[in-house]
C-alpha cells in the first residue's frame, strides 16, 4: 500500500470531524441567537407593560388634577357668595342698630301692622335661621328657614328664606333639592331682589348636574335681564371659563 493510500483514511476522518465541529458551532450559535431574541422579546413586553401602567397612572393623575381644579373653583365661588352674604348681614345689623338708636316719637296715625313689619328689618326667626347657616349647621338652618317660610309666605324675606334653603342644600351637595329651592325663588318671586342670585346659583347647580345647555341659557338670561348686577358679572365669568 502506497503512503498516499495509508493517509487517505486519516484525511477523510479529519474532514468529517471538522465538519461535525463546524456544524456543532453553528447549532450553538443559532441557539444563542434564539435565546437572545427570546430575551429581547420578553424585555420588550415588560417595557410595554410598564409603559401602559405609567400611562394609566398619568391618566388617573390628570383626572384627579382636573377634579381638584373644579373643586377649587367651586370653593372660590362659594367663598365669594359667603362674602356677599356676610356683607348683607352686616348691613342689616347696622340698620337694626341704627333703628334701635333712633329716638322714639309718638305717632298720631301709626302705620298698619303690615307696613310696620316691612320697616322693622329681618324678623327674629329669619335671623336665627341665618345664624345657623353662618355656623355651617345646614340641616338645622334648612329646618329653621322652612319654618319661617311656612309661617310667613308673604314676608319680604320669604324669597330670601327659599334662597338660603337652596344654598344649604347646595353646600350639602344635595343638588336636586338645591335646584328645586332656587327654581321656586325664580318662579314664585320673579321680582325679588334675590332672583338674580337665585338664577346664578341655579345655573351653578345645573352645571354640577351636567345640564350644561340649560346652565348656559340661565347665565345668558342673567346678563340680559340684570346686566349691572353682581350675578351678571359672575355669570360672565362662568361663561368665559367654558
C-alpha positions in Angstrom: 0.0 0.0 0.0 1.3 3.3 -1.0 1.9 6.1 1.6 -0.9 8.1 0.0 -3.4 5.3 0.4 -2.3 5.0 4.0 -3.0 8.7 4.7 -6.3 8.8 2.9 -8.5 7.4 5.7 -7.0 9.8 8.2 -7.6 12.7 5.9 -11.3 11.7 5.4 -11.7 11.3 9.2 -10.2 14.7 9.8 -12.6 16.3 7.3 -15.5 14.5 8.9 -14.5 15.7 12.4 -14.0 19.2 11.1 -17.4 19.2 9.5 -19.0 18.0 12.8 -17.3 20.6 14.8 -18.4 23.3 12.4 -21.9 22.1 12.5 -21.9 22.0 16.3 -20.6 25.6 16.3 -23.4 26.7 14.0 -26.0 25.0 16.1 -24.6 26.5 19.3 -24.6 30.0 17.8 -28.1 29.6 16.5 -29.3 28.5 19.9 -27.6 31.5 21.5 -29.2 33.8 18.9 -32.6 32.4 19.6 -32.1 32.8 23.3 -31.1 36.4 22.8 -34.1 37.0 20.6 -36.4 35.5 23.2 -34.9 37.6 25.9 -35.3 40.8 23.9 -39.0 39.8 23.2 -39.7 39.3 26.9 -37.9 42.6 27.7 -39.9 44.4 25.1 -43.1 43.0 26.6 -42.1 44.1 30.1 -41.2 47.6 28.8 -44.6 47.8 27.0 -46.4 46.6 30.1 -44.6 49.2 32.3 -45.4 51.9 29.8 -49.1 51.0 29.9 -49.0 51.1 33.7 -47.4 54.5 33.7 -49.8 55.8 31.1 -52.7 54.6 33.2 -51.2 56.2 36.3 -50.7 59.5 34.4 -54.4 59.4 33.3 -55.6 58.9 36.8 -53.4 61.8 38.0 -54.7 64.0 35.1 -58.3 63.2 36.0 -57.6 63.9 39.7 -56.0 67.3 38.8 -59.0 68.2 36.7 -61.3 67.3 39.5 -59.3 69.2 42.0 -59.3 72.3 39.8 -63.1 72.1 39.5 -63.4 71.7 43.3 -61.1 74.7 43.9 -63.2 76.8 41.5 -66.4 75.8 43.2 -65.0 76.6 46.6 -63.9 80.0 45.3 -67.4 80.7 44.0 -68.9 79.7 47.3 -66.4 81.8 49.2 -67.4 84.8 47.1 -71.0 84.0 47.9 -70.3 83.9 51.6 -68.6 87.3 51.5 -71.6 88.7 49.8 -73.8 87.1 52.4 -71.6 88.5 55.2 -71.9 92.0 53.7 -75.6 91.6 53.5 -75.9 90.5 57.1 -73.6 93.3 58.3 -75.7 95.9 56.5 -78.9 94.6 58.1 -77.3 94.5 61.6 -76.2 98.1 61.0 -79.7 99.0 60.0 -81.1 97.4 63.1 -78.6 99.2 65.3 -79.4 102.5 63.7 -83.1 101.9 64.2 -82.6 100.9 67.8 -80.8 104.2 68.4 -83.5 106.3 66.8 -85.4 108.4 69.4 -89.0 107.2 69.8 -91.6 109.7 68.5 -95.2 109.4 69.3 -97.2 108.8 66.1 -100.7 110.1 65.9 -101.6 107.8 63.0 -99.5 104.7 63.4 -98.8 102.7 60.2 -100.6 99.4 59.6 -99.0 96.2 61.1 -98.0 95.1 57.5 -96.2 98.4 56.9 -94.5 98.3 60.3 -93.3 94.8 59.7 -91.7 95.8 56.4 -89.8 98.6 58.0 -88.6 96.7 61.1 -85.9 94.7 59.4 -85.4 90.9 59.3 -87.7 89.1 61.7 -86.0 87.3 64.6 -87.0 83.9 63.3 -85.2 84.7 60.0 -82.1 86.0 61.7 -82.0 82.8 63.8 -82.1 80.6 60.7 -79.4 82.8 59.0 -77.2 82.4 62.1 -77.5 78.6 61.8 -76.5 78.9 58.1 -73.5 81.1 59.0 -72.4 78.5 61.6 -72.5 75.8 58.8 -75.3 74.0 60.6 -77.0 73.4 57.3 -79.7 70.8 58.4 -80.8 73.0 61.3 -80.8 76.1 59.0 -83.0 74.3 56.4 -85.5 73.4 59.1 -85.5 76.9 60.5 -85.8 78.6 57.1 -88.6 76.3 56.1 -90.5 77.0 59.3 -90.1 80.8 58.7 -91.3 80.4 55.1 -94.3 78.3 56.2 -95.3 80.9 58.8 -94.5 83.9 56.6 -95.1 83.1 52.9 -95.9 86.8 52.2 -93.0 88.2 54.1 -90.4 90.4 52.3 -87.9 87.8 53.4 -89.8 84.7 52.1 -87.8 84.7 48.8 -84.6 85.1 50.8 -85.5 82.1 53.0 -86.1 79.9 50.0 -82.8 81.1 48.5 -80.8 80.2 51.7 -82.6 76.8 51.8 -81.2 76.3 48.3 -77.7 77.4 49.5 -77.9 74.9 52.4 -78.7 72.0 50.1 -76.0 73.1 47.6 -73.5 73.1 50.4 -74.6 69.6 51.4 -74.2 68.5 47.7 -77.9 67.7 47.5 -78.2 69.1 44.1 -81.8 68.1 43.2 -83.2 69.8 46.3 -81.0 72.8 45.7 -82.3 73.0 42.2 -85.9 72.9 43.5 -85.3 75.6 46.0 -83.6 78.0 43.6 -86.3 77.3 41.0 -89.0 78.2 43.5 -87.4 81.6 44.1 -87.3 82.4 40.4 -90.8 81.1 39.7 -92.7 82.3 42.7 -90.8 85.6 43.4 -89.6 86.9 40.0 -89.4 90.5 41.3 -87.5 89.7 44.4 -84.0 91.2 44.9 -82.8 87.6 45.4 -83.9 86.5 42.0 -80.7 87.3 40.1 -78.6 85.4 42.8 -81.1 82.5 42.7 -80.8 82.3 38.9 -77.0 82.3 39.2 -76.9 79.5 41.8 -79.5 77.6 39.8 -77.0 77.8 36.9 -74.2 76.5 39.1 -76.5 73.7 40.2 -77.4 72.7 36.6 -73.7 72.8 35.7 -73.0 70.4 38.5 -75.8 68.2 37.3 -74.2 68.1 33.8 -77.1 70.1 32.3 -74.7 72.4 30.6 -77.0 73.8 27.9 -79.7 74.8 30.5 -77.0 76.4 32.7 -75.6 78.4 29.8 -79.1 79.7 28.9 -79.6 80.8 32.5 -76.2 82.7 32.6 -77.1 84.5 29.4 -80.5 85.3 30.8 -79.0 86.9 33.9 -76.7 89.0 31.7 -79.6 90.2 29.6 -82.1 90.9 32.5 -79.6 92.1 35.1 -76.6 93.4 33.2 -75.2 95.6 36.0 -75.7 93.1 38.9 -73.0 91.1 40.7 -74.8 88.0 39.5 -74.3 89.1 35.9 -70.6 89.6 36.4 -70.3 86.1 37.9 -72.4 84.7 35.0 -69.9 86.3 32.5 -67.0 84.7 34.4 -68.6 81.3 34.2 -69.4 81.6 30.5 -65.8 82.7 29.8 -64.4 79.6 31.5 -66.4 77.2 29.4 
